[in-house]
């Protein structure tokens, strides 16, 4: 069905180029021998920080931080029930510290490079028909993420603009996906991320609702993370190692996809943190080109 092929093309939206604040699992499967390749660009910034117990204005040392990235993402159906997903981002993080501050501390306003490679396998073992044309799918995913760049995270306050946390991760997710015959869908996801290098592991959840047909796709989502341990910035136990902090958040956003010509489409979206712990109040958007085969 043509409309379903268009819907499947938006699977890329589950791994946005922005900081990975969404689950890498959605309810759409590619199908055997089908897939997508996406190149996207994103930008987000913040000048307020969610600390404990209150939010503060201004980023220590750097005043404001802007993060941009170029992400290459691909997904491929090795069967009708199993998809593989691969993502590699190049990230640049830039602060706005004064030249005097940089000279006094020996810091730089910019860090950039390849971040982490992510590889996921998604499995759709069960589908249940409800009425005429409606379906509920149960899915599971397991993924591995590891640093491939030589970026640093142990440079004191300089690490406020680090491009990652250098943690190798093993991530597992389960999801339930309802797809209606009229093109509407609802997906709920729950997962757990086991992280190395003393970075706190975390529970990750997401609720996504949307609509897809042959002409366009759109969804809105709410995503959250709850760290299982960690310390708070500037509080007792904090020794300047930012990757070791307890990072919680709630984030909302919107994604969209529009086919342009056969095999190609454009995608874009916007998201923002609305609450959090030990991270910036960031917001931003992304755009990209999708090739579907």
GIKA-V107843 format. One record per pair of residues at least 24 apart in sequence whose ideal C-beta (glycine too) atoms are under 8 Angstrom apart, sorted by the first residue. I is the first residue (numbers start at 1). J is the second residue. D is the distance in Angstrom with one decimal. If there is no record, write none. Layout:
[[I | J | D] [I | J | D]]
//
This chain:
[[2 | 214 | 5.1] [3 | 183 | 7.2] [3 | 212 | 7.4] [3 | 213 | 5.0] [3 | 214 | 4.0] [5 | 34 | 8.0] [5 | 292 | 7.4] [6 | 212 | 6.8] [6 | 213 | 7.1] [6 | 214 | 4.9] [6 | 215 | 7.6] [6 | 217 | 6.9] [6 | 257 | 8.0] [6 | 259 | 5.6] [6 | 265 | 8.0] [7 | 183 | 7.8] [7 | 212 | 3.8] [7 | 213 | 7.6] [7 | 217 | 6.2] [8 | 34 | 6.9] [8 | 292 | 7.6] [9 | 36 | 5.9] [9 | 217 | 7.8] [9 | 257 | 6.5] [9 | 259 | 7.1] [9 | 265 | 6.1] [9 | 290 | 5.9] [9 | 292 | 4.2] [10 | 212 | 6.7] [10 | 217 | 4.3] [10 | 219 | 8.0] [10 | 255 | 7.4] [10 | 257 | 4.2] [10 | 267 | 7.0] [10 | 290 | 7.9] [11 | 36 | 6.3] [11 | 75 | 5.5] [11 | 83 | 7.6] [12 | 36 | 5.4] [12 | 38 | 4.3] [12 | 40 | 7.8] [12 | 73 | 5.6] [12 | 75 | 6.9] [12 | 257 | 7.9] [12 | 267 | 6.4] [12 | 288 | 7.4] [12 | 290 | 5.9] [13 | 217 | 7.8] [13 | 219 | 6.9] [13 | 255 | 4.1] [13 | 257 | 6.6] [13 | 267 | 6.4] [13 | 269 | 6.9] [15 | 71 | 7.9] [15 | 73 | 5.7] [15 | 85 | 6.7] [15 | 87 | 5.2] [15 | 118 | 7.3] [16 | 40 | 7.7] [16 | 42 | 6.9] [16 | 253 | 7.9] [16 | 255 | 7.2] [16 | 269 | 6.5] [16 | 271 | 7.2] [16 | 286 | 5.8] [17 | 41 | 6.7] [17 | 42 | 3.6] [17 | 69 | 5.1] [17 | 70 | 7.5] [17 | 71 | 3.9] [17 | 89 | 6.6] [17 | 286 | 4.6] [17 | 288 | 7.0] [18 | 42 | 4.8] [18 | 44 | 5.5] [18 | 69 | 7.5] [18 | 271 | 6.0] [18 | 284 | 6.0] [18 | 285 | 7.9] [18 | 286 | 5.8] [19 | 44 | 7.1] [19 | 67 | 7.2] [19 | 282 | 7.2] [20 | 118 | 8.0] [21 | 223 | 5.1] [21 | 225 | 7.5] [21 | 249 | 6.9] [21 | 251 | 4.6] [21 | 253 | 7.8] [21 | 271 | 6.6] [21 | 273 | 7.7] [22 | 206 | 6.0] [22 | 221 | 6.3] [22 | 223 | 5.1] [22 | 253 | 7.7] [23 | 173 | 5.8] [23 | 175 | 7.2] [23 | 189 | 4.1] [23 | 191 | 6.1] [23 | 204 | 6.2] [23 | 205 | 7.7] [23 | 206 | 4.3] [23 | 223 | 6.9] [24 | 85 | 6.3] [24 | 118 | 7.2] [24 | 120 | 5.2] [24 | 122 | 8.0] [24 | 141 | 6.5] [24 | 143 | 6.0] [24 | 171 | 7.4] [24 | 173 | 7.1] [25 | 120 | 7.9] [25 | 122 | 6.0] [25 | 139 | 6.1] [25 | 140 | 7.9] [25 | 141 | 4.4] [25 | 173 | 4.5] [25 | 175 | 4.7] [25 | 189 | 5.3] [25 | 191 | 7.4] [26 | 175 | 7.5] [26 | 177 | 7.2] [26 | 187 | 6.0] [26 | 208 | 7.2] [27 | 137 | 5.5] [27 | 139 | 6.6] [27 | 175 | 6.5] [27 | 176 | 7.9] [27 | 177 | 2.4] [27 | 178 | 7.8] [27 | 179 | 6.6] [27 | 185 | 6.4] [27 | 187 | 4.6] [28 | 177 | 7.7] [29 | 77 | 6.5] [29 | 80 | 6.7] [29 | 81 | 7.1] [29 | 83 | 5.9] [29 | 122 | 7.5] [29 | 124 | 5.2] [29 | 137 | 7.9] [30 | 75 | 5.9] [30 | 76 | 6.5] [30 | 77 | 3.4] [30 | 83 | 5.1] [31 | 77 | 4.9] [31 | 80 | 5.7] [32 | 77 | 5.2] [32 | 78 | 7.1] [32 | 79 | 5.1] [32 | 80 | 5.1] [33 | 77 | 6.4] [34 | 76 | 7.6] [34 | 77 | 5.1] [34 | 292 | 7.6] [34 | 293 | 6.6] [35 | 74 | 6.6] [35 | 75 | 5.2] [35 | 76 | 3.7] [35 | 77 | 6.1] [35 | 83 | 8.0] [35 | 292 | 7.5] [35 | 293 | 6.1] [36 | 73 | 7.7] [36 | 74 | 6.7] [36 | 75 | 5.3] [36 | 290 | 5.8] [36 | 291 | 6.7] [36 | 292 | 5.1] [36 | 293 | 7.6] [37 | 72 | 7.8] [37 | 73 | 7.5] [37 | 74 | 4.9] [37 | 290 | 7.7] [37 | 291 | 4.8] [37 | 293 | 7.9] [38 | 71 | 7.6] [38 | 72 | 7.4] [38 | 73 | 4.5] [38 | 74 | 7.3] [38 | 267 | 7.1] [38 | 288 | 5.3] [38 | 289 | 7.0] [38 | 290 | 5.0] [38 | 291 | 7.5] [39 | 70 | 7.2] [39 | 71 | 7.4] [39 | 72 | 5.7] [39 | 73 | 8.0] [39 | 288 | 5.9] [39 | 289 | 5.6] [40 | 70 | 7.4] [40 | 71 | 5.0] [40 | 73 | 7.1] [40 | 267 | 7.0] [40 | 286 | 5.4] [40 | 287 | 6.6] [40 | 288 | 2.9] [40 | 289 | 7.6] [41 | 68 | 7.2] [41 | 69 | 7.2] [41 | 70 | 5.6] [41 | 71 | 7.8] [41 | 286 | 6.5] [41 | 287 | 6.1] [41 | 288 | 6.7] [42 | 68 | 6.6] [42 | 69 | 5.1] [42 | 71 | 7.1] [42 | 284 | 6.4] [42 | 285 | 7.0] [42 | 286 | 3.6] [42 | 287 | 7.9] [43 | 67 | 7.3] [43 | 68 | 4.6] [43 | 284 | 5.1] [43 | 285 | 6.9] [43 | 286 | 7.6] [44 | 271 | 8.0] [44 | 282 | 4.7] [44 | 283 | 6.1] [44 | 284 | 2.6] [44 | 285 | 7.6] [45 | 282 | 6.5] [45 | 283 | 7.5] [45 | 284 | 6.3] [46 | 273 | 7.9] [46 | 280 | 3.4] [46 | 281 | 5.1] [46 | 282 | 4.0] [46 | 283 | 7.3] [47 | 281 | 8.0] [48 | 280 | 7.0] [48 | 281 | 4.2] [49 | 279 | 7.2] [49 | 280 | 5.3] [49 | 281 | 6.8] [50 | 249 | 7.7] [50 | 273 | 7.4] [50 | 275 | 7.0] [50 | 276 | 3.8] [50 | 277 | 5.8] [50 | 278 | 6.8] [50 | 279 | 5.8] [50 | 280 | 7.3] [50 | 281 | 6.1] [51 | 232 | 7.3] [51 | 233 | 5.8] [51 | 234 | 6.8] [51 | 277 | 8.0] [51 | 278 | 6.8] [52 | 232 | 4.4] [52 | 233 | 7.6] [52 | 235 | 6.1] [52 | 277 | 6.2] [52 | 278 | 7.2] [55 | 281 | 6.6] [59 | 95 | 7.0] [59 | 160 | 6.6] [59 | 280 | 6.7] [60 | 157 | 6.2] [60 | 160 | 6.5] [61 | 95 | 7.1] [61 | 97 | 5.3] [61 | 101 | 6.3] [61 | 105 | 7.1] [61 | 107 | 6.8] [61 | 157 | 5.0] [61 | 160 | 6.4] [62 | 95 | 2.9] [62 | 96 | 6.1] [62 | 97 | 4.8] [62 | 109 | 7.1] [62 | 160 | 5.9] [62 | 161 | 6.0] [63 | 95 | 6.9] [63 | 96 | 4.5] [63 | 97 | 6.4] [64 | 95 | 7.0] [64 | 96 | 4.6] [65 | 93 | 6.4] [65 | 94 | 7.1] [65 | 95 | 5.4] [65 | 96 | 7.8] [65 | 160 | 7.0] [65 | 161 | 5.7] [65 | 280 | 6.2] [65 | 282 | 8.0] [66 | 93 | 7.6] [66 | 94 | 5.1] [67 | 91 | 6.5] [67 | 92 | 7.1] [67 | 93 | 4.8] [67 | 94 | 7.6] [67 | 163 | 7.6] [67 | 282 | 7.5] [67 | 284 | 7.8] [68 | 92 | 5.1] [68 | 94 | 7.8] [69 | 115 | 7.8] [71 | 288 | 7.7] [81 | 123 | 6.2] [81 | 124 | 5.0] [81 | 125 | 6.7] [82 | 121 | 6.5] [82 | 122 | 7.0] [82 | 123 | 5.5] [82 | 124 | 7.7] [83 | 121 | 7.3] [83 | 122 | 4.5] [84 | 119 | 7.3] [84 | 120 | 7.1] [84 | 121 | 5.7] [84 | 122 | 7.8] [85 | 118 | 7.5] [85 | 119 | 7.2] [85 | 120 | 4.3] [85 | 121 | 7.8] [85 | 122 | 6.8] [85 | 143 | 7.6] [86 | 117 | 7.5] [86 | 118 | 7.1] [86 | 119 | 5.5] [86 | 120 | 7.9] [87 | 117 | 7.3] [87 | 118 | 4.4] [88 | 114 | 6.9] [88 | 117 | 5.2] [88 | 118 | 7.8] [88 | 148 | 7.3] [89 | 114 | 7.5] [89 | 115 | 5.0] [89 | 116 | 7.4] [90 | 114 | 5.6] [90 | 115 | 7.3] [91 | 115 | 4.9] [91 | 163 | 4.2] [91 | 164 | 7.3] [92 | 163 | 7.4] [93 | 161 | 4.2] [93 | 162 | 7.0] [93 | 163 | 5.2] [94 | 161 | 7.0] [95 | 160 | 7.2] [95 | 161 | 5.0] [105 | 157 | 7.2] [105 | 158 | 7.7] [107 | 157 | 7.2] [107 | 158 | 4.8] [108 | 158 | 7.3] [109 | 161 | 7.7] [110 | 161 | 7.5] [111 | 151 | 6.5] [111 | 152 | 7.8] [111 | 158 | 7.9] [111 | 161 | 5.3] [111 | 162 | 6.2] [111 | 163 | 5.6] [112 | 163 | 6.7] [113 | 149 | 4.1] [113 | 150 | 6.7] [113 | 151 | 5.1] [113 | 163 | 6.3] [114 | 148 | 5.3] [114 | 149 | 3.7] [115 | 147 | 7.1] [115 | 148 | 7.5] [115 | 149 | 5.7] [115 | 151 | 7.0] [115 | 163 | 5.3] [115 | 164 | 4.6] [116 | 145 | 5.1] [116 | 146 | 6.1] [116 | 147 | 5.2] [116 | 148 | 6.5] [116 | 149 | 7.8] [116 | 164 | 5.8] [117 | 145 | 7.1] [117 | 146 | 6.1] [117 | 148 | 4.9] [118 | 143 | 6.1] [118 | 144 | 7.4] [118 | 145 | 4.6] [119 | 143 | 6.4] [119 | 144 | 5.3] [119 | 145 | 7.8] [120 | 144 | 7.8] [120 | 171 | 7.7] [132 | 181 | 6.6] [133 | 180 | 7.4] [133 | 181 | 2.8] [134 | 178 | 7.3] [134 | 179 | 7.0] [134 | 180 | 5.3] [134 | 181 | 5.7] [135 | 178 | 7.4] [135 | 179 | 5.0] [136 | 176 | 6.6] [136 | 177 | 7.0] [136 | 178 | 5.3] [136 | 179 | 7.9] [137 | 176 | 7.4] [137 | 177 | 4.5] [137 | 179 | 7.2] [138 | 174 | 7.6] [138 | 175 | 7.4] [138 | 176 | 5.8] [138 | 177 | 7.9] [139 | 174 | 7.1] [139 | 175 | 4.5] [139 | 176 | 7.7] [139 | 177 | 6.5] [140 | 172 | 7.6] [140 | 173 | 6.8] [140 | 174 | 5.2] [140 | 175 | 7.4] [141 | 171 | 7.8] [141 | 172 | 7.1] [141 | 173 | 4.5] [141 | 174 | 8.0] [141 | 175 | 7.5] [141 | 191 | 7.7] [142 | 170 | 7.5] [142 | 171 | 7.1] [142 | 172 | 5.2] [142 | 173 | 7.8] [143 | 169 | 7.7] [143 | 170 | 7.6] [143 | 171 | 4.4] [143 | 172 | 7.8] [143 | 173 | 7.8] [144 | 168 | 7.8] [144 | 169 | 7.2] [144 | 170 | 6.1] [144 | 171 | 7.7] [145 | 169 | 4.2] [145 | 171 | 6.7] [153 | 241 | 7.8] [153 | 242 | 7.1] [153 | 243 | 5.0] [154 | 241 | 6.8] [156 | 240 | 5.3] [157 | 240 | 7.4] [159 | 241 | 7.8] [159 | 242 | 4.9] [159 | 243 | 7.5] [160 | 242 | 6.5] [162 | 242 | 7.0] [162 | 243 | 7.6] [165 | 195 | 7.7] [165 | 197 | 7.2] [165 | 199 | 5.1] [165 | 242 | 8.0] [165 | 243 | 3.8] [166 | 197 | 5.6] [166 | 199 | 8.0] [166 | 243 | 6.8] [167 | 195 | 4.3] [167 | 196 | 5.4] [167 | 197 | 4.6] [167 | 199 | 3.8] [167 | 243 | 6.8] [168 | 195 | 7.4] [168 | 196 | 4.4] [168 | 197 | 6.9] [169 | 193 | 5.4] [169 | 194 | 6.6] [169 | 195 | 4.9] [169 | 196 | 7.3] [170 | 194 | 4.6] [171 | 204 | 7.7] [173 | 204 | 7.5] [183 | 211 | 5.2] [183 | 212 | 5.4] [183 | 213 | 4.7] [184 | 209 | 7.6] [184 | 210 | 7.3] [184 | 211 | 5.3] [185 | 209 | 7.2] [185 | 210 | 5.6] [185 | 211 | 7.4] [185 | 212 | 6.8] [185 | 219 | 7.9] [197 | 243 | 7.0] [198 | 241 | 7.9] [198 | 243 | 7.5] [198 | 244 | 5.5] [199 | 243 | 5.0] [199 | 244 | 6.6] [200 | 227 | 4.2] [200 | 228 | 6.0] [200 | 229 | 4.9] [200 | 230 | 3.7] [200 | 244 | 7.1] [200 | 245 | 7.6] [200 | 246 | 5.8] [200 | 247 | 7.2] [201 | 227 | 7.3] [201 | 228 | 4.9] [201 | 229 | 7.5] [202 | 226 | 6.2] [202 | 227 | 4.7] [202 | 228 | 6.2] [202 | 247 | 7.3] [203 | 228 | 7.0] [210 | 255 | 7.8] [214 | 259 | 7.6] [215 | 258 | 7.6] [215 | 259 | 7.6] [216 | 256 | 6.9] [216 | 257 | 6.9] [216 | 258 | 5.1] [216 | 259 | 7.9] [217 | 255 | 7.8] [217 | 256 | 6.5] [217 | 257 | 4.2] [217 | 258 | 7.7] [218 | 254 | 7.0] [218 | 255 | 7.1] [218 | 256 | 4.8] [218 | 257 | 7.9] [219 | 254 | 7.0] [219 | 255 | 5.1] [219 | 256 | 7.9] [220 | 252 | 7.4] [220 | 253 | 7.2] [220 | 254 | 5.1] [221 | 252 | 6.9] [221 | 253 | 5.6] [221 | 254 | 7.6] [221 | 255 | 7.3] [221 | 271 | 7.9] [222 | 250 | 7.0] [222 | 251 | 7.3] [222 | 252 | 5.1] [223 | 250 | 7.6] [223 | 251 | 4.9] [223 | 252 | 7.7] [223 | 253 | 7.7] [224 | 248 | 7.7] [224 | 249 | 6.5] [224 | 250 | 4.9] [224 | 251 | 7.2] [225 | 249 | 5.3] [227 | 277 | 7.9] [230 | 278 | 7.7] [232 | 277 | 7.2] [232 | 278 | 6.0] [233 | 278 | 5.1] [245 | 278 | 4.3] [246 | 277 | 6.1] [246 | 278 | 6.0] [247 | 276 | 7.5] [247 | 277 | 6.5] [247 | 278 | 5.2] [247 | 279 | 5.4] [248 | 276 | 6.1] [248 | 277 | 4.1] [248 | 278 | 7.6] [249 | 273 | 5.4] [249 | 275 | 6.8] [249 | 276 | 4.0] [249 | 277 | 7.2] [249 | 279 | 6.1] [250 | 274 | 5.4] [250 | 275 | 4.4] [250 | 276 | 7.0] [257 | 290 | 6.8] [263 | 291 | 6.0] [263 | 292 | 5.7] [263 | 293 | 6.6] [264 | 289 | 6.8] [264 | 290 | 6.8] [264 | 291 | 5.8] [264 | 292 | 7.6] [265 | 289 | 7.7] [265 | 290 | 4.6] [265 | 292 | 7.0] [266 | 290 | 7.0]]
//
